[in-house]
């Protein structure tokens, strides 16, 4: 899809996610009912989940590691909540 505003242009992403079998069944049924692909359902779900969020911080200053342990992730979340 193209938009008049280039900031709103859709960017294709190749993602690998894991969902429960029942979740996949429900999303598949949703896609069939809507006449769209499963990828489009996930795209709409992602868009809807963030539509009302405001960007509160400058993302250019955030470093995203290639890997982290569960403990590292928990510590980062706790640190963020305490700030």
N, C-alpha and C positions, 0 to 999 in steps of 0.2 A: 504494500500500500504506500502511496505517496501522499504527502501532506504539503500544503502551501508553506508551512513553517518547517524548515529543514530540521529543527530541533525535535519535531514530533515524528520524524520518519522512523519507520520500524526497522530495527536492526536484527538480522537473523542470528540466533545463537544455537550452537550445538551443545545440548546439555545432556548429562546422564544423571537421572534421579532414580531413587528407589521408592516404590509405594507398595502398600499391601495389595494382595490379590483382589480383595473386595473393593478397595479404592479404585483400582484400575478398571474393574468391572463397572462401577458406577460412572466413572469418567467416560468410559467407552459408550455406555448407554446414553449419557448426556450428549456426547458428540453425535451419535446416530440420531437422536431426537432433534438436534439442532441442524443436522445436515452439514456438519463441519468435521474436520479432522481432530484427532486427539491433541495434536500439537497446537491447534487453534484454541482448544478448550484450555490447555495449560497457559497459553499466552493471555487469554482473557482473564483467567484466574489471577495471574501475576499482575496484570494491569489493574484489576479491580482491588487487589489487596493493598496497593500503594497509592491509589488515586488521590486520597485525601491527606497523604503525608506531606509534610514540608521538609525540605532539605535544611537541617539545622546546623550542619557543620560543613566545612570545606573538605570535600572528598580527596582533593589533591594532596592533603597532608596525611592521609591514611595509607599505611603500608599493609598489603595483604600477603601473608606468607604462602609459600607453596604447600606447606604441611604444618599441622599443629596437632598436639595431643589433646585428648579430651580434657585433661587437667589444665592445659594452656588455655583452651577455649573457656572453661569455667572461670579461671582466674581473670581473663580479659573481661568477661561479662560482669563479674563481681566488681572489678576495678572501675568499669564504666558506670555501674550503679552507684558506687560510692563517691564519684566525682561530682 
